[in-house]
Amino acid sequence: MFDHVCLTVNDMKWHMDLFLRVFGFHVDKYVGDPDDPEKVWFKESLQLNRTVNPVVKDGGIFNHLALKVSNGEEVLRELKQLGGEETEAGNNWIMMPTGLYLEIL
């Protein structure tokens, strides 16, 4: 049974804002300062962990996060305002400036 996905990020505040404001996620729990935690879990099955040096293992690395939304055009507009860019895969595939690759469904 699937429980959650954990992303390592180097800018916790930026990523928290992305998921809270753009996608309407809800914080379930956190470790550290609530305004800039070391770890945060969202009720929507996503965990973020702060890291300075991400590790890439031989077995592969996370590729993209697909999110179903009811307001696709609005979300795409907000992602682009945050520096996201469309990719050759299509206008619903957005590469964020932090390297987070999103598919908006």
N, C-alpha and C positions, 0 to 999 in steps of 0.2 A: 504494500500500500504506500503510495506517495505521500510524503508529509510536507516537505518544503525544499526550496533551493536557497543556497547561500552564495552571495557574491562578495568578493573582496573588493574594497574600494579605497582610494586614497583621499577622497574628499567626502567625508560622511555627511556634512551639512548639505552639500549640493545634491547628493543622491537621495537623501531623505526628502528634501524639498521636491525633487522630481516625482517621487512616488506618492508623497502626501498631496501635493498641490495638483499635479497634472492627472494622476490616475486615481486620486481619492482613497488611497490606502489608509489603513488605521494601525497605529502602533499598538502592539500587544504587550511587549516588555522590552527592556533595554538594560545595558550594563554601562555604568558611568554616568556622566553628566547628561541629564535629559535633553539639553540643548545641543549637545555635540557628543553623543555616546560612542563608546568603543565598539559596541555591538547593538543591533536593534532587530527585533522580530516584528513583522507585520502580520496582522490577522489573515492576510491574503496569501499566506504560504511563502513568504520571502523573508530571508534574513540578510542583513548587511553586516560585514565585519570590516573594521578599519585595518588597513595594512600600509606599510611604507614600501615594502619590497614584495610584490606579488610573485608567486612561484608558479612556473609552468612545468608540468610533469610530462614525462614521455608518453603517457597514455592519452594525452589530449588536454584540451582546455575548453571551457564554456564558449559556445559560439554566439547564440542570440537568445533574447527573451521575447516570446510572443505573448501579446496582451490583447484580449478581446475587450473592445470598448463600444459604447453605444453612440458616441459622438466623435467618430473617426476624424473628420475634417478639422474639428476644433483641437483635438489632441495633436494631430500632425502640425497644425499651425503653432501651437504652444511649444512643441519639441523643436521646431525650426527657430523660434524666438530664443530658445535656450542654446542655440548653436548647432542643433542637429542638422544633418545634411542627408538628402535622398541619396540612395545608392543605385547602381545599375540593376539591382534586383527588382526595383519598382518603387513607386512613390510612397508605398506604405512600409518600406524598409529604410530605417533611419539610423545613421551612425552618429552617436552623440560625441561631443568633443572629448569626453573622458575615455572613449573607446567602447562604451556600452552600445551594443548593436541591438536595435529593437525592431520587431515586426508588429505592426499594428493591424489587428483583425477587426 
